[in-house]
Every structure is written in structure tokens, then in C-alpha cells.
Amino acid sequence: MLFSDRILQIKPSPTLAITAVANAMKAKGIDVVGFGSGEPDFDTPRFIKDAAIRAIESGKTKYTPVGGITELKQAIAEKFKRDNNLEYSNSEITVNCGGKHSFYNLMQILLNKDDEVIVPAPYWVSYPSMISLADGNPVILYTKEENGFKITPEELTKHLTPKTRAIVINSPSNPTGATYSKLELEVIADILLEKNILVISDDIYESILYDGIHFTNIACLSEDHKRNTIVLNGVSKTYSMTGWRIGYMAGNADIIKKVEILQSQSTSNPTSISQWASIEALIGDQSVIQEMVDSFTRRRKIIVEGLNSIPGITCMNPEGAFYAFPNVTGVYALPGWKGIAEKYADKPNNSHRITTYLLEEAKVAVVPGAEFGSDDNIRMSFATSDENIVKGVERIKAAIQTLL
């Protein structure tokens, strides 16, 4: 069978693959602790589910406008005004089939062959692939852990070329939890504005923040910066609605129109029922967010302290999102690591080897950092129970101690 060149260059999502392997092992009765899944483990709040049920019972199950119903666009506009002090008209907002779909659509309508998009690393695994699928060139900007995994003006300037079309800013970040302050954004925003480089602000973890940190993005800095920014967001992480598949974007009306044209020839409208539920999520009781964040705050403490007690592992405190991104280079220096490296020599790099070792020996599923652009790390989602976190970290510790 012959396949297109574009699909042959794309690998399956590693986070979904790890979760699938863990689930398959569990189905066989194997006790696996999974840290791979990037979704809250809480149920969708009752009032949101009730809104979906009302939509079904009232017959709101037909096609809608491609870019979403007017009522949802208005709810999104109200959310931007309430939470971010940003004003958008309905023509500057569109609704897509999940946050991933928003980014995919954007790449398809923006990029021509070999256009460059700067992607700071560590990055969400799907950014480079979706840029490549649009015939663009993902330019990876490797950040430093000592800088909190955030880009500096000097690093940014070095990566700019005449082909640079856009940059992705994901704050809070998947996988590091790094979150930019207003001051940190200001020092890079003017460079991007001066060079007319579009900012793609992926704000999907906006509401999951710790230690009193307040969210901001480049669009919030000024009207000029707002005009130079496309904001991506959705209901998946904030309201534990990952399976409902509603993402949205806001920005230049011409860009939004082109996204809706593309969507009209691909998926058409997002699910009608999910749209009505998302209205309730955005305008309803927002206290459910803090309840989740309180749980994540507790879990963050458990996982970070636990990881930092393991020989060869150090872990920064994530400022947002629900991922720990421990540095495991110290493990690669332990006496027993040579045997592990030899045993899993067929794996492409060290983070894949340690991931395989932990899955086979400790029955713990984590994601290799190399998939996020950093072989020095592994990613662990703490969107799971306190008990699972304690059990999983204890298993990792026991497995690493055998390498001493």
C-alpha cells in the first residue's frame, strides 16, 4: 500500500501511545500506575452534564454553523472579558473540535512550504508534527532548565530568520509547567511585534496555576500585541471535559474566517451537544475550577517531594498545569545504568530506555522526555489520585535504588 509522504513522516502521539500500553496491561490484570495521561481525573461537573442532557432532550442535535453557535461565541467573548480583560467580537472567535484541532487548523491556513514556526522546547509533542503536516518547518528553540524552561530575548533573536512566520507560547506549559509572568512576556513581545511575527498563545492550562501566580498572555499587554496574537484555548483541562472536544481561538477576523472555511471542508461544526454544554461551563459556577486546582496543589507537593527523594532525580516545582518534568540525568550516571542501557539498546535514547525500564520493572508508565525535546527528563502527569502518586513514586524509587 502506498501512503502519502506527509503521513509517513508523522509518528503516533507518544502520550496517547503510553496511555494505551498502560491500559492494555491493566486489562490483562497487571497493576500498572499510569502517569501518562494528560487529562484531569475528575468527572465533568454535574451542571455541565445537565446542560448537555437538556440540549439532547430539546433537540439541539443538528448541524450548527461551522465555527460554532452564536451563543457559544458570546460566552467565549464574555470569558475573555471576565478573565483576561480582552474584547473580541463574534467574527474574531471560532470554535473547533478540541484544542489540538485549533492548532492544526491554524497551521493549515497560515503556512506555506518551508515557512518557519519557532517552537520552544520542551514542547507539547504535537506542535512539530502539525507544523510539518502543513509543509512548515518547526524551528526548535531549546530552553534551559536554569532559566525555568523559558526563552530569553537573546535566544529568541538568534532563531529569527526571514522565513519566521510565527512562534508558539504555551503558558502554563505542557510538559514543564513553566508559566510566564507579565514582565517575562514583555521582554520578548516587542521583538516579535517589531519583526511582525505572529504569536500563537496556547492558553489551554490558563486556570491551573499555583503559588498565587496570575495568568497573563501577550495579547493582554497592549492593543498592538493583541492584534499580533492568536489565542488558543478550550474547555478540556479547565472543566475536565477532554472527551467533549471543544477548543476555540480568538484573533484577527481574516484568520478566523479562513479557519472556518477550512473547517467547512473537513469536520464541519463541533458537536452540537458539546457546544451547549460548553456555554454552561464558561458562564456557570466557576468555583469548580478552584476545587480541582486545590487537589492538584496537594498532588504537586506529593509528587515533587517524592521525586526529589530518589537518587539521581531532581524535579522543579511546576508553576502551572498538572505535570512534573523531573531531570533524570543523574540516573544515567548510576553504576547500574550501563546494564539498563545495554538491555534496551534498541531504544533511540536514554529517556526511552528509562521509560521502558520503569514500565517493565516497576510497572509505572511515564513518557520519555525526548518526545518533548529533552532527553534529560521524563514527564509525569499528576492528574491521578494521591494514592496512585505515592504508590508510583515508591515503585520508581525502588527501581532506581537497584541501580546504586
Phi, psi and omega per residue, in radians:
M1 nan 2.293 3.092
L2 -1.607 2.381 3.116
F3 -2.172 2.825 -3.134
S4 -1.182 2.656 3.090
D5 -1.055 -0.604 -3.049
R6 -1.153 -0.690 -3.112
I7 -1.333 -0.489 -3.133
L8 -1.228 -0.357 3.136
Q9 -1.581 -0.055 -3.053
I10 -1.857 2.309 3.070
K11 -1.643 2.728 3.029
P12 -1.083 2.694 3.099
S13 -1.044 2.116 -3.096
P14 -1.181 -0.559 -3.140
T15 -1.176 -0.734 3.098
L16 -1.191 -0.619 3.141
A17 -1.151 -0.761 3.130
I18 -1.101 -0.758 3.128
T19 -1.091 -0.692 3.127
A20 -1.124 -0.714 3.108
V21 -1.107 -0.791 3.132
A22 -1.067 -0.756 3.137
N23 -1.133 -0.653 3.126
A24 -1.146 -0.684 3.093
M25 -1.144 -0.715 3.115
K26 -1.098 -0.648 3.139
A27 -1.119 -0.409 3.094
K28 -1.548 0.057 3.119
G29 1.579 0.156 3.130
I30 -1.480 2.315 -3.116
D31 -1.430 1.637 -3.124
V32 -1.894 2.352 3.005
V33 -1.692 2.079 -3.056
G34 -1.762 2.178 3.035
F35 -2.030 0.349 -3.033
G36 -1.591 -0.559 -2.949
S37 -1.241 2.289 3.137
G38 -1.687 0.909 3.111
E39 -2.515 2.539 3.084
P40 -1.027 2.514 -3.140
D41 -1.561 0.072 3.134
F42 -1.461 2.692 3.052
D43 -1.284 2.670 2.999
T44 -1.041 2.324 -3.115
P45 -0.935 2.540 -3.048
R46 -0.985 -0.733 -3.053
F47 -1.166 -0.457 3.093
I48 -1.315 -0.752 3.095
K49 -1.102 -0.656 3.113
D50 -1.086 -0.638 3.117
A51 -1.136 -0.657 3.095
A52 -1.149 -0.716 3.125
I53 -1.102 -0.755 3.100
R54 -1.073 -0.661 3.132
A55 -1.122 -0.733 3.113
I56 -1.108 -0.839 -3.060
E57 -1.188 -0.430 3.127
S58 -1.652 0.136 3.032
G59 1.415 0.341 3.141
K60 -1.505 1.051 -3.020
T61 -2.153 0.345 -3.082
K62 -1.836 3.112 3.033
Y63 -0.973 2.585 3.014
T64 -2.133 3.053 2.982
P65 -0.927 2.557 -3.031
V66 -0.937 -0.764 -3.066
G67 -1.603 0.244 3.092
G68 1.880 2.708 -3.138
I69 -1.235 2.648 -3.117
T70 -0.999 -0.714 -3.111
E71 -1.058 -0.661 3.120
L72 -1.261 -0.723 3.094
K73 -1.040 -0.691 3.111
Q74 -1.162 -0.671 3.100
A75 -1.135 -0.656 3.101
I76 -1.154 -0.745 3.101
A77 -1.064 -0.720 3.105
E78 -1.117 -0.668 3.098
K79 -1.088 -0.788 3.128
F80 -1.077 -0.701 3.130
K81 -1.184 -0.799 -3.093
R82 -1.163 -0.814 -2.980
D83 -1.639 -0.493 -2.994
N84 -2.184 -0.059 -3.078
N85 0.978 0.668 3.099
L86 -2.005 2.397 -3.134
E87 -1.965 2.182 3.089
Y88 -2.288 2.495 3.015
S89 -1.494 2.914 3.134
N90 -1.047 -0.555 3.139
S91 -1.248 -0.197 3.123
E92 -1.799 0.217 -3.104
I93 -2.306 2.410 2.985
T94 -2.442 2.698 -3.083
V95 -1.976 2.359 -3.067
N96 -2.186 3.077 -3.062
C97 -1.541 1.085 -3.112
G98 1.798 2.792 -3.137
G99 -1.111 -0.621 3.103
K100 -1.082 -0.717 3.126
H101 -1.118 -0.646 3.107
S102 -1.017 -0.868 -3.124
F103 -1.139 -0.723 3.117
Y104 -1.030 -0.866 3.124
N105 -1.007 -0.771 -3.097
L106 -1.067 -0.769 3.119
M107 -1.102 -0.676 -3.108
Q108 -1.152 -0.566 -3.083
I109 -1.651 -0.227 -3.089
L110 -1.712 -0.623 -2.878
L111 -1.723 2.405 2.890
N112 -1.849 3.009 -3.054
K113 -0.962 2.252 3.066
D114 1.261 0.093 2.958
D115 -1.061 2.505 -3.060
E116 -1.823 2.419 3.016
V117 -2.163 2.156 3.133
I118 -1.367 2.218 -3.137
V119 -2.140 1.830 3.088
P120 -1.114 2.378 3.089
A121 -1.889 2.538 0.020
P122 -1.143 2.493 -3.032
Y123 -2.228 2.808 2.968
W124 -1.112 2.367 -2.932
V125 -1.019 -0.467 -3.014
S126 -1.526 -0.262 -3.123
Y127 -0.978 -0.987 -3.078
P128 -1.040 -0.701 -3.112
S129 -1.109 -0.739 -3.111
M130 -1.251 -0.527 3.026
I131 -1.163 -0.783 3.134
S132 -1.109 -0.668 3.122
L133 -1.093 -0.398 3.099
A134 -1.657 0.265 -3.120
D135 1.172 0.273 3.075
G136 -1.540 3.089 -3.121
N137 -2.104 1.906 3.078
P138 -1.269 2.108 3.118
V139 -1.766 1.939 -3.030
I140 -1.491 2.141 3.080
L141 -1.814 1.869 -3.069
Y142 -1.419 2.011 3.098
T143 -1.500 2.939 -3.098
K144 -1.924 2.480 3.119
E145 -1.099 -0.606 3.131
E146 -1.167 -0.304 3.049
N147 -1.710 0.264 -3.135
G148 1.268 0.373 -3.093
F149 1.058 0.630 3.115
K150 -2.092 2.569 -3.098
I151 -1.345 2.620 3.069
T152 -1.885 2.781 3.106
P153 -0.997 -0.658 -3.122
E154 -1.141 -0.775 3.121
E155 -1.125 -0.722 3.138
L156 -1.060 -0.869 -3.085
T157 -1.019 -0.665 -3.108
K158 -1.150 -0.401 -3.066
H159 -1.714 -0.016 -3.134
L160 -1.444 2.369 3.072
T161 -2.399 2.978 3.081
P162 -1.061 -0.296 -3.136
K163 -1.623 -0.057 -3.111
T164 -1.160 2.109 -3.091
R165 -1.796 -0.626 -3.037
A166 -2.797 2.953 3.030
I167 -2.365 2.536 3.097
V168 -1.763 2.199 3.019
I169 -2.052 1.937 3.136
N170 -1.913 1.831 -3.056
S171 -2.504 2.137 -0.135
P172 -1.020 2.661 -2.965
S173 -1.645 2.458 2.798
N174 -1.818 1.915 0.530
P175 -1.980 -0.064 -2.903
T176 -1.565 -0.386 -3.016
G177 1.402 0.021 3.124
A178 -1.059 2.385 -3.078
T179 -2.330 2.156 -3.090
Y180 -1.372 2.377 2.999
S181 -1.441 2.938 3.095
K182 -1.024 -0.758 -3.131
L183 -1.113 -0.721 3.135
E184 -1.132 -0.618 3.101
L185 -1.263 -0.659 -3.115
E186 -1.035 -0.636 -3.045
V187 -1.292 -0.273 3.057
I188 -1.892 -0.384 -3.041
A189 -1.115 -0.719 -3.114
D190 -1.152 -0.605 3.083
I191 -1.071 -0.786 -3.113
L192 -1.169 -0.687 3.129
L193 -1.163 -0.782 -3.134
E194 -1.064 -0.646 -3.112
K195 -1.543 0.022 3.141
N196 1.007 0.767 3.121
I197 -1.782 2.125 -3.074
L198 -1.148 2.353 3.060
V199 -1.684 2.183 3.023
I200 -1.831 1.848 -3.054
S201 -1.715 1.821 -3.141
D202 -1.579 1.816 -2.998
D203 -1.856 0.442 -2.977
I204 -1.065 -0.438 3.130
Y205 -1.786 0.351 -3.060
E206 -0.834 -0.692 -2.995
S207 -1.552 -0.118 -3.061
I208 -1.832 1.555 -3.058
L209 -2.295 2.710 -3.071
Y210 -2.231 2.910 2.995
D211 1.020 0.565 3.086
G212 1.289 0.203 3.126
I213 -1.205 2.392 3.112
H214 -1.826 2.405 -3.101
F215 -1.346 2.459 2.921
T216 -2.614 2.812 3.026
N217 -2.398 3.060 -3.054
I218 -1.157 -0.554 3.115
A219 -1.064 -0.470 -3.097
C220 -1.352 -0.205 -2.989
L221 -1.297 -0.672 -3.135
S222 -2.939 2.949 3.099
E223 -1.121 -0.665 3.107
D224 -1.101 -0.770 3.126
H225 -1.180 -0.609 3.082
K226 -1.071 -0.755 3.132
R227 -1.131 -0.399 -3.102
N228 -1.712 0.230 -3.040
T229 -2.264 2.395 2.916
I230 -1.877 2.155 -3.108
V231 -1.733 2.226 3.069
L232 -1.915 2.424 3.119
N233 -2.759 -3.048 3.132
G234 -3.135 -3.128 -3.090
V235 -1.751 -0.082 -2.977
S236 -1.019 -0.951 -3.018
K237 -1.457 -0.719 -3.049
T238 -1.146 -0.655 -3.053
Y239 -2.041 0.266 -3.113
S240 0.917 0.942 -3.107
M241 -2.154 0.703 -3.047
T242 -1.023 -0.699 -3.089
G243 -1.371 -0.151 -3.107
W244 -1.383 -0.379 3.022
R245 1.034 1.093 3.032
I246 -2.242 1.971 2.961
G247 -2.073 2.893 3.091
Y248 -2.630 2.816 3.077
M249 -2.415 2.736 3.141
A250 -2.466 2.465 3.119
G251 2.812 -2.683 -3.092
N252 -0.809 2.212 -3.043
A253 -1.089 -0.575 3.120
D254 -1.165 -0.698 3.081
I255 -1.112 -0.786 -3.138
I256 -1.050 -0.723 3.135
K257 -1.086 -0.740 -3.141
K258 -1.162 -0.650 3.081
V259 -1.073 -0.713 -3.123
E260 -1.227 -0.573 3.043
I261 -1.098 -0.829 3.111
L262 -1.042 -0.799 -3.099
Q263 -1.121 -0.530 3.129
S264 -1.136 -0.411 -3.133
Q265 -1.811 0.116 3.133
S266 -2.173 -1.498 -3.076
T267 -1.572 -0.298 -2.877
S268 1.059 -2.574 -3.001
N269 -1.273 2.671 2.938
P270 -1.114 2.822 -3.086
T271 -0.924 2.225 -3.064
S272 -1.054 -0.757 -3.098
I273 -1.111 -0.740 3.125
S274 -1.120 -0.581 3.111
Q275 -1.108 -0.786 -3.137
W276 -1.169 -0.636 3.072
A277 -1.136 -0.643 -3.105
S278 -1.191 -0.543 3.045
I279 -1.022 -0.827 -3.133
E280 -1.106 -0.671 3.113
A281 -1.050 -0.783 -3.028
L282 -1.325 -0.557 -3.072
I283 -1.872 -0.127 -3.077
G284 -1.493 -2.746 -3.063
D285 -1.141 1.909 -3.086
Q286 -1.473 -0.053 -3.132
S287 -1.158 -0.340 3.133
V288 -1.108 -0.469 -3.140
I289 -1.141 -0.848 -3.098
Q290 -1.112 -0.584 3.106
E291 -1.077 -0.726 3.093
M292 -1.181 -0.773 -3.113
V293 -1.081 -0.650 3.089
D294 -1.045 -0.729 3.107
S295 -1.164 -0.750 3.124
F296 -1.112 -0.626 3.116
T297 -1.067 -0.779 3.114
R298 -1.116 -0.767 -3.113
R299 -1.173 -0.647 3.096
R300 -0.995 -0.795 -3.137
K301 -1.072 -0.755 -3.121
I302 -1.101 -0.823 -3.033
I303 -1.289 -0.704 -3.115
V304 -1.167 -0.802 3.120
E305 -1.112 -0.694 3.129
G306 -1.130 -0.780 -3.139
L307 -1.133 -0.684 -3.130
N308 -1.232 -0.156 3.083
S309 -1.592 -0.039 -3.072
I310 -1.656 2.278 3.116
P311 -0.976 2.305 3.075
G312 1.494 -0.035 -3.109
I313 -2.114 2.353 2.982
T314 -2.246 2.565 -3.073
C315 -2.467 2.151 3.038
M316 -1.248 2.712 3.020
N317 -1.371 2.008 3.071
P318 -1.130 2.437 -3.131
E319 -1.487 -0.322 3.141
G320 -2.797 -3.090 -3.073
A321 1.078 -2.884 -3.099
F322 -2.356 0.843 3.115
Y323 -2.233 2.433 2.889
A324 -1.745 2.502 -3.096
F325 -2.266 1.154 -3.030
P326 -1.139 2.507 3.036
N327 -1.474 2.161 -3.060
V328 -2.014 0.301 -3.115
T329 -1.098 -0.498 3.096
G330 -1.116 -0.510 3.098
V331 -1.166 -0.652 -3.124
Y332 -1.123 -0.289 -3.138
A333 -1.696 -0.052 -3.125
L334 -1.264 2.654 -3.075
P335 -0.960 -0.679 -3.072
G336 -1.428 -0.092 -3.066
W337 -1.157 -0.585 -3.102
K338 -0.979 -0.719 3.117
G339 -1.141 -0.662 3.111
I340 -1.154 -0.769 -3.136
A341 -1.078 -0.659 3.119
E342 -1.240 -0.711 -3.127
K343 -1.075 -0.674 -3.099
Y344 -1.925 0.676 -3.101
A345 -1.108 -0.344 3.124
D346 -1.308 -0.216 3.109
K347 -1.385 2.608 -2.971
P348 -1.228 -0.426 -3.082
N349 -2.836 3.116 -3.023
N350 -1.141 -0.692 -3.094
S351 -1.179 -0.530 3.023
H352 -1.220 -0.616 -3.135
R353 -1.186 -0.775 -3.134
I354 -1.206 -0.582 3.097
T355 -1.114 -0.782 3.134
T356 -1.138 -0.733 3.116
Y357 -1.040 -0.802 -3.113
L358 -1.165 -0.628 3.132
L359 -1.215 -0.770 -3.065
E360 -1.357 -0.699 -3.032
E361 -1.625 -0.643 -3.081
A362 -1.817 -0.178 -3.077
K363 1.008 0.820 3.084
V364 -2.219 2.233 -3.107
A365 -1.778 2.037 3.051
V366 -2.250 2.980 -3.075
V367 -1.908 2.329 3.133
P368 -1.081 2.345 3.133
G369 -1.124 -0.446 3.138
A370 -1.018 -0.527 3.134
E371 -1.196 -0.325 3.107
F372 -1.818 0.084 3.116
G373 1.660 0.253 3.123
S374 -2.538 1.789 3.133
D375 -1.240 -0.175 3.141
D376 -1.348 -0.164 -2.946
N377 -2.262 2.947 2.876
I378 -2.258 2.730 3.107
R379 -1.919 2.369 3.125
M380 -2.293 2.095 3.059
S381 -1.422 2.254 3.039
F382 -1.772 0.510 2.983
A383 -1.512 1.020 3.101
T384 -2.587 3.071 -3.009
S385 -1.220 2.744 3.055
D386 -0.956 -0.747 -3.093
E387 -1.092 -0.744 3.114
N388 -1.124 -0.685 -3.141
I389 -1.098 -0.846 -3.140
V390 -1.055 -0.819 -3.113
K391 -1.112 -0.772 -3.113
G392 -1.141 -0.766 3.133
V393 -1.138 -0.681 3.101
E394 -1.090 -0.684 3.114
R395 -1.156 -0.745 3.104
I396 -1.060 -0.779 -3.128
K397 -1.048 -0.772 3.134
A398 -1.101 -0.709 -3.132
A399 -1.168 -0.680 -3.132
I400 -1.260 -0.621 -3.120
Q401 -1.124 -0.416 3.079
T402 -1.221 -0.221 -3.127
L403 -1.626 -0.065 -3.101
L404 -1.238 nan nan
